[in-house]
Amino acid sequence: MLKAQEINWSKYRIDVEDVMTLSSLALKIFRQNYFDDETFHINIPTRNQDTFIRRGYYGGHVDVYKPYGENLYCYDVNSLYPYIMKSYPMPCGIPVWKNNLERVGLDSLFGFIEAYVVCPTNISRPFLPYKDQSGTLLFPTGKFIGVFYSEELKFARDLGYHVIPLRGYLFEKKSSPFEGFISNLYESRLEAKKAGDEAMTYIYKILMNSLYGRFGMNPESTVTEICNQKKYEELMKMDNFQSAEKLTDHYYIVNYISNSSFADDDDWKSPKMSAVQLAAAITACARIHMYPYISRPDCYYTDTDSIVLGSPLPDDFISSIELGKFKLEYHVKRGIFLAPKSYMLDIEDDRQIIKHKGPAKDFVTSEWFQKQLADLSLTGQFPTLANFRIDWKKLQIGKKDMLLKLGLPQSNKRENVYDSNNVWIDTRPIDVIDIRSQDANTILKYELLKKNEESVSQSTTEGQKTTTLQPTLYKTKDEAKKAKKDNDNSSPYRPKPDE
């Protein structure tokens, strides 16, 4: 810590004791040494602006495409988000609201656009994100409305999506204000790595990756506060009140939401340097950067900045130090991918990489992954003692006996596909229809126009249809079992893929 303090003071004239977190240190370094408001003005959004743009702030793309593979290649991007921050233009200045973009060309737009999008069913690896009612981030086919960064809408259109812009906030397009910040920190990181200084190598990495998230901080947060009875009674009457515990006859510990959706405009306060348009643009451009590799037919798994492929990338895509290029993390002898954040890799030297999200992560083994892949319905229970359980509402820490249930992680991001022997061999995208909008007339006009075009196309190709034979794929285990039974009995029935 003393060494880090010395380095930060000598380089940036910042005392690390003046900041609480690495992300706040990153912001302070950027503001004091690299930020020029006249060159690139960062607008602090109003409540309406923040609420709208935050609908277009999605995370990284995490998906399982194929559950099992051998002789695979696991790649990571060198500092994906810092590379995007340095290389891509960013939304600058005060946003301008446009309420009707129906007749405006998409190429002329730059900002965050609410749009009606249609993803054709022939795109097996969809690109645009969609949040379902539970908050799960999907990448589906179908028809839906969402807020997106204009550059990802243009990219989606070029992939074959149909895009109708409806409304949105438009920004000025300017070169990134983060180029100097990223370049200097990355150079410092390489120097620390070369010198064998693992601690500073890690700190520089975290500083580079923390800044974008700082801009995306949610104004809504939970506040825990100790107060007297009078303040407690006032908070109890408010819509944003959460809970309370009595500490003494006169004091309470209370939880409430600041900047909640119930708050009046006068009570809403934006955090300092919260500029969600920058964070949303960075994550959107990162998904654009990754998509050519995610969409490869030999991609088995992806997680934000990493991919597992069935064949190696060309040499000119590979570098151990160059920003934005890939480095080969592992040559995988065998990989099992059960769900996002749950996979097992057998790598060289008889080593294993096991990842499993959740409290049961310490109980999963290579054997468990193999058994689970063979029978997805398997479950088990394990008693365990948690030595460090935090109750944030009561501000208490204690031990807790728990019974953990271990089974296939639930994921509704894609649908499993089984062969005729009831073996899980692939996945396919979920189809979504969500067109709730005040623009019903616009969408209806588009659907009618599209239907007329399809009718004309069908009439001109009548009598010239061809059929391509494909392996029969099944949506559920029951379908696969029935097909296998019918096949064993020499039945002529075969379920169609879409049944």
Secondary structure, DSSP 8 states (H G I E B T S, - for coil): -HHHHHHHHHHH---GGG-SSHHHHHHHHHHHHT--TTTS------HHHHHHHHTT-----EEE--SEEEEEEEEEETTHHHHHHHHS-EEEEEEEEES--TTS-GGG--EEEEEEEEE-TT-SS--S-EE-TT--EE--EEEEEEEEEHHHHHHHHHHT-EEEEEEEEEEEEE--TTHHHHHHHHHHHHHHHHTT-HHHHHHHHHHHHHHHHHHT--S-EEEEEEEEHHHHHHHHTSTTEEEEEE-SSSEEEEEEEET-TTS-GGG----TT--HHHHHHHHHHHHHHHHHHHTSTTEEEEETTEEEESS---GGGB-SSSTT-EEEEEEEEEEEEEETTEEEEEEGGGEEEEEE-SGGGGG--HHHHHHHHH-TT-EEEEEEEEEEEEETTTTEEEEEEEEEEEE-----SEEEEE-TTS-EEEEEE-EEEE--SS-HHHHHHHHHHHHHHHHHHHHHTTT----------BSSHHHHHHHHHHHHTT-S----TT-
